[in-house]
Amino acid sequence: MTDCVQVSTATATRDEAVALAGGAVQQRLAAGAQIVGPVVSVFWHLGEYGTGEEWQLLLKTTAERYAELETHLLEQHPWDNPEVCAVPIVGGADGCLDWIRKSVARP
């Protein structure tokens, strides 16, 4: 188990995803982000079944910086109640994990 996590969320448009990811990386809350899309989502929302196209963001950070990244995503996200989930990175190349840690380290 490492001290790094991958955080995911989604937006309705590519531009929203780029803006959300850019802010997180510029503030060093995430080392980097990949934007994938459009993806098809199948979900329950407000008691109703739905499907739709979204742009998925995958951001890398440390467990220590997760709370700040979550706050940023929730405050900057265009949706009222976006999905924000973190999963542990249980293993990875040493160079990659070091890059994540160094990129989000506090000055």
N, C-alpha and C positions, 0 to 999 in steps of 0.2 A: 504494500500500500504506500502511495506517495502522499505528499502534502498538497498535491495539485488537483484541481477539479475542472470539469468541462461543464459549462453553463449553456443552456439552450433557451431560446425564446423564438417567437415568430412575429412577422409583421404582414400587413396586407400588400405592401409594395416593396420593390427592390430599393427605391430611394429611401424609404423609411428604415429599411434594414441597414443600409450603408451609413446613414446618419447616426443611428443608434450604436452601431459597432464602432464607428469613427470616434464618437465621444468617449466611449469606454476605453478604447486603446489610447487616445490622446491623453486622457487623465491617468493613464497607467493602472487602471483597474483591471484590465485584461491585457495579456501579452499579445494577443492576436485574435482574429475572428475569421471564420469562414462563413460565407453567405451562400446558401443552397436554394435554388428554386427556379421556377415555382414548384412547390410540393403540394400534393393533395392531402388535405386533412379531413378526417372523419371524427365527429365529436358530438358531445352533448353540451349545450350552452343555453342557460336560462330556461332549463326544462325542456328544450327542444332538440331533436336530432338534426344534425346538419353536416354538410360537406362544403369545402371551399378550397381555393388556392391561396397559399401563403408563401412567404420567403422565410426560411429557417436560418437563424443565427446560431453558431456554435462558437463560444468564447472560452479561452483558456486563462485560468488564474490560479491563485493559491487559495487554500481553505481560509487562511488568515484574511485575505482581501475579499472573500466572497460577499460578506454582508454589505460592504461598500458598493460592490458591483451590483448586487441585487437592488439596493436603494437607488442607484443611478438608473438602472433599467426601468424600475417601476415609476420613477419620477419623469423620465424622458420618453417613455413609451406612449405611442398615440392611443392605445387602448386603455380603457378604465381598469380592467382586471386581466392583464396578460399572464400567460403561462411563463413562469421562470423556474426552471429546474436545474439542479446541479447534481452531477454524478461524479464519484471519485475516479481519478485516473489511477488505476491499480498498478500500472506499470508503464514504462516508456523508455525510450533511449535517453541515456544520461544527458546528452547535449541538449535535447529538446526540453527535458524537465528543468535543467539549469537555466535555459533561455526563458522559460516561463517565470521562474523565481526571480531572476535578475530584472526582467522587464517590468514586473509589478512591485519590486522592492521600493520601500519608502526611501526618499533621498536622505 
